[in-house]
Amino acid sequence: MPQVIEVYTPLPTTLGCTPKLRGVVAKSSNAIRSVPVVNGDVGQLSPKIRAFVEESVALCQPDRIHIVDGSDKESAALLKVLEAQGTIQPLPKYENCWLARTNPADVARVESKTFICTEKREQAVPTPKDGVKGTLGNWISPEDYESAIRSRFPGCMKGRTMYVVPFSMGPIDSPLAKFGIEITDSAYVVCSMRVMTRMGKEVLEKLSGNSDFIKCLHSVGTPLNGKIAMSSWPCDPERTIILHKPANNEIVSYGSGYGGNSLLGKKCFALRIGSTIAQREGWLAEHMLILGITDPNGVKKYIAAAFPSACGKTNLAMMNPTLPGYKMECVGDDIAWMKFDSKGQLRAINPENGFFGVAPGTSTETNPNAMETVYKNTIFTNVAATSDGGVFWEGMESELAPGVEITDWLGQPWKLGESKTPAAHPNSRFCAPASQCPIIDPAWEDNAGVPISAILFGGRRPEGVPLVYEANSWAHGVFIGSAMRSETTAAAEHKGKMIMNDPFAMRPFFGYNFGHYLDHWLSMEQRAADAGGHTPKIFHVNWFRKDANGKFLWPGFGENCRVLDWILHRIDDRECYAETPIGRIPSPGALSLENLSKPVNEKELFSIPKEFWLKEVEEIKLYYDNQLPSDLPQEIAKELHDLKCRIERL
C-alpha cells in the first residue's frame, strides 16, 4: 500500500484565511486530505523534517510527494520527465548533457525582489542618508513577509509534484558543513541541486533525531490548472519574490525557476543566510573563489579571492599558469566558508558541489579547464544549440565546425556574423560537477578545510589602480574590501560604463547590516590572536588597467600567476616591496616579467596618480556618507582619513 502524508487542508485560500508557513494548520471536521508519497520513505523523515513537509503540503496543496534520494536512477528518471515536458532537450554530442530554455522573463537573479526579514530594519540593512536610496539590501517587515507568503503560496502546487530535497552545503562529514531541506515543485531544481550540493539519503541520515536544518520553500508558482499550464518553463515573473528570515533559518522563494532564485542552497543559503549564521558562530561566509598554488619548490599555499562579476573570477580559479614550475588547483570558483581552527589558522571549504558558471566569454582560449569540465553531466541553460548536438555561445566562434547551424537561446535560427542579437543569453549558464574539473584540488573536499594564507580583493578599474598592492594591516585590508569598486555596464537608462561600488563583491548577498558585517570582519584579527594565530595578508589586484589609448596594460589570464608569485613571496615576508600611500607594491624587479607574452610598461602599471586618488577618496567618503551615515565602524573611517592624509603628501 503506498505511503501517504495526511494533512488538514487549509480553509479557503483568501488572504488572511490561510495558515502561515509556520502557523497551526487550520482544522475542520472534513478537511483531512491524504497526499500520496510516490518516492521515498516517510519513516526516514525526522519529526522536524516531517513537520516542515506537512506544513508545506497543507499550504501548497500538491498532488503527490517525492522524497529525493539523490540516486543515479532517480536523476535519470527526472531528466526524462523534464525532456517529456519540453523543459530540457538532450545534447547528444556530449555525455549526459542537457539544454534548458527558460521563459524570457525569467533569466537572472532578481535583486529588487529579494528581501531580508528582521524585526527591526537596521538589523538587515544600514540606514542611508535622508533622501538617498539604500543599495545594500532590501528589508521586509515580518507582517509583509507573512502577507507575501499568504498571497502567493496557498494552492500553488495543485496538480504538481512536491519534491523534498535534503542537501548539504559542504562535505557531509565536515564540521563546517550545514544542512538544508528544499521543498520545490521543479524537477529542474532537483536535478540542478544534485549537481550543486551533496544531496539525498546520506543527508537524511545525518538529519535524523533532532538535528537542525535550513528550511527552504520554493515554488515556480504555476499550478497545472493555471492559465499557462502547458508552458515548458512555468513561472510567475510578475509576482516573483525571494525572502530570507535569518532568525528562523528560513528561505522562501516564489515565481522563478532560474538558478539563483530557485537553487536555494546557492546565494540564498550559502551567502545570505550563511553570513548571518557565520556572524552568530564566529566565522565568514564569503563570495570568494579558493585556489591552491604550488610553487617550483613544491611549496603549496591557498588563497581566497573576491571579485565582482566580469572580473575574471572563474578564470583565476581555473588558471593555466605561464610561469614554469607553477601548478594551480581549484577548490572552488564562487563561495568560501572560512573559520579559524584551534591554532588560529583560517581554514576554508567550498560549500558547493558544482560550478554554476556564466557561459558567454568562456572558451578554450580563456578557460580551457572550464571547457573540459562542462562536456559531460552538465545542464546548460539559455545557451545556443548547434545542429551537431552541441552548444554554442559568444566566445566559442573559433570552435564551430564548418556547416554547423545554430539555434539561439530563444529557439530561433541564428547566423554568425549576420544575426543582430546574441546567440546565448548574456547570463546563460552551465551547471557542472566540480569533481570533473581537470585541476580540481585533491583537498577540495577536506573536512577540515584548506589553510588560507592570503585574501585578494579586486575589480575592473581602467584608471589609476595598480596591478597589485598589499594592505598595511588587517583593518586596512577590511577597508580595501569595503571600498571595492568596479567598472560595469550601466543600467539601460545610462550610456557607456560606470564605476559601481560592490563591497567585498557581496553587495547583493549581505544577510545582515553591512556596517555590522564590517565589525564582524574587524573582529577576526582578535579571534585569530586568541587562538594563537594571525589573520592572512590582504591584497588588491586589478588586471584591467588601460593606457591612454584604451589598451590593457597587462595581458591577464595565465600571466596573472606572476602576480600570485609576488603574493607568495609576501606571504613568506620577503623584502620585495615598496611603500606607497595606498599600500605595498612590488619593488623594482620583484615582479617576474621574463618571457611575458607582451611587453608591459611597469612604471605606468604601478603609478599612483595623486589627482585620481584624491578623487577616489572623496567618492569612497561620499559612498560611506550616503549608505552608512550611522553604521560605519570608526576603524574604517580612520583608515579612509589616514589614506587621504598619505595621498595629500604625495
Buried (B, 14 or more C-beta within 10 A) or exposed (E): EEBBBEBBBBBEBEEEEBBBBBBEBBEEEEBEBEBEBEBBEBEBBBEBBBEBBBBBBBBBBBBBBBBBBBEEEBBEEBBEBBEEBEBBBBBEBBEBBBBBBBBEEBBBBBBEBBBBBBEEBBBBBBBBBEEEEBBBBBBBBEEEBBBBBBBBBBBBBBBBBBBBBBBBBBBBEBEBBBBBBBBBBBBBBBBBBBBBBBBBBBBBEBBEEEEEBBBBBBBBBBBBEBEEEEBBBBBBBEBBBBBBBBEEBBBBBBBBBBBBBBBBBBBBBBBBBBBBBBBEEEBBBBBBBBBBBBBEEEEBBBBBBBBBBBBBBBBBBBBBBBBEEBBBBBBBBBBBBBBBBEEBBBBBBBBBBBBBBBBBBBBBEBBBBBBBBBBEBBBBBBBBBBEEBBBBBBBBEEBBEEEBEBBBBBEEEBEEEEEEEBBBBBBBBBBBBBEBBEBBBEBBBBBBBBBBBBBBBBBBBBBBBBBBBBBBBBBBBBBBBBBBBBBBEEEEEEEEEEBBBBBBBBBBBBBBBBBBBBBBBBEBBEBBEEBEBBBBBBBBBBBBBEEEEEEBBBBBBBBBBBBBBBBBBBBEEEEBBEEBBBBBBBEEEBBBBEEBEEEBEBEEBBBBBEEBBBEBBEBBBEBBEBBBBEBBBEBBBEBBEBBBEBBEEE
